[in-house]
Amino acid sequence: MASLLPLAVGLALLAFAESCGKTLTRSGRLTSPGYPMSYPPNVRCSYTLRPQGPDVCAVELKFDDLDVDGHMPRCEAGDAVQLSSMGERFCGVEPPPPIGSACGGTISQERSRLEGPTAAGGACLYLLRKFDEAVCQVQVRFQRFSVGRDGACNKGRLLIAGRSLCGTRDPDSVGTVHSA
């Protein structure tokens, strides 16, 4: 069963010079240095959210508090919280609604649609299960496929049964994967 990695966020920021931050692999709380007091000048915090295992297929980011210099809607002047996976920036004192990354899951139907992450650097994990015991292979048909570049697959890939696919495929191209 897939689970969600929920996170609560107090103050966080994108500013300058001094560094802080951490990597979270479990539910947790992110705060800026000195929270709940004002954060110090010339600080740049970078937090990485990394699922602990393959059973975590989504992340939810919930802001409990936000007090970051800058002015919405673009936060151009001043500091901001920036989500690199989505390109969104937040500032001011009004916390945004919960933000989720919800691609991935378990598929056990005969036909289904897979969608990739909505931003560069994102990742999705789908588990394909047989919809019937008589099934011994999976046929993949692409309506549209454009992932990374052809060749080395270092800018993105679709991994099926240990085989990497990348680049651009023609509509209705078909691939077959035999189950083990």
N, C-alpha and C positions, 0 to 999 in steps of 0.2 A: 504494500500500500504506500502510495506516495505521501509525503508529508510536506509541511510548509515550514520555512525558516523565518519566524516572525522576529522583527527587530523594533525596538523603540528608540527614538532619537531625541536627545535633548539638543543642546546647541552644537552645531558643527559649522565649519567654515572653510572657505577657500581664500587665503590671503597671501602672505609672503614669507620667505626666509626660514626661520626656525622650523624644525620638523616635529611632527607627532603623528600618532596613528597606530593602527593595529589591524590584524586579520581576525575576523570572526567566523567560526565554523558552526556555532550553535546559536540558539536564541540568546539575545543579549541586549545591552544598552550601549549606545554610543554617546559620548559627551565631549564637548570641547574642553581644553585645559582650564581648570579653575571653576568649572560649572558647579553651582548655579550663578556664580559671579561672572562679570564680563570677561571675555577671553583676552589674553595679552596681545599687544601689537606684534606685528611681523611674524605671525604663525601660519604655517601651512599644514593642515592635517589631511592625511590620506588614509581612508579605511577601506579594506577589502572584505567583501562578503563572499565566502566560499562555502558551498554546501559540504557537510561532513561526509556524506556518502551518496550513493546513487538513488537512495530512497527519498532524497530531498530534491524536489523538482521545481520549486518555486520559492521566491523570497518576497516577503512583505515588509515594507519600510513604513513605520508609523511615527510621525513627529508628535511627541508629547508637548514640546515647547520649542519655540523658535524666536530668537532675538538676534538677528544678524544684520549688520549695517548693509545698506543697499536699498534700492527702490525697485519694486515690481513695475512692469511685468518682465523686464529684461535683466534687472540687477546689474546694469552696466557700471554705475558709480558705486564703489564700495565692495564689500565682501559678499560672498554667496556660498550656498551649499550647492555643489554641482554633482549630478549623477552622471558619471562618465558613460555608463551603459545606455543611457537614454538621451543624453545631451541637454537635459533640463537643468535650470538653475532656479534656486529659491533664496529669497532674502526677505527682510522686513520682520514683522512680529506675528503675522498670521500663518500658523502651521498649515501646510497643504494637506489634502485628504490622503489616506493611506495609499501607498504606491506599491503595485505588485508586478512581479515578473512571472507570468503564468504560461509558459509553454512547456510541453512535455507531458508525460503521463503514461498510462497503460492502455494499449489498444488490443481488443480481442474480437473485433467485428471483421466480417469478410472484406468490407471496404471502409476506408477511413481517409481523412485528410490530415497531413502533417504540416505544421507551420513552423518556420524557424524563428529565431529571436528577432525582435524588432529593431535592435541596435547592434552596431559593430561591437565585437568582443563578447556578445552574449552567447549563451549555450543552452541547448534544450536536450533533454534525455527522454526518449520514448522507449518503452518496453513493448515489444510485439509478442503477443501470445496467440497460440493456435485457437481459432474459433471453433475448430472441429478436430478430433483426433486423427481423422483421415488426411489432414493437410500435412504435406511434407515439404512444401516450398512456398516462398512468398514471391509474388510478382509485384514489382514496383513500377508504376506508370507515372511519369511526370507531366503535369499540365504546364508547369513552368519550373525550371531549375536553373539557378544561377548562384553558385556558392564559390567564393574565393576565385582563384585563377586556375586555368588548366595547368597540369604538370605537378608541381611539388605539393600542392594543397596546404601551403603554409599560411594562407590568408583565410582559411575556412574550409570545412569539409563536411560531408555527410558520411558517417561511418556505418556500414551495414555488414554484420557478420565478419568484422575484421577487414573489410575492403573499403578503402577511402574513395569517395567520389567527389570531384570538384570541377569547377569550370562551368560552362553553359551547355545544357542539353536541349535538343530539339523537343518541341511539344510532342506528347504522346510517345516519347522514347520509353523503352521497357527494359527493365533489368530483372533477373531472377536470382533469388537466393535460396539455396537448399538448407533446410534446418538440420541440426545435428541430432 
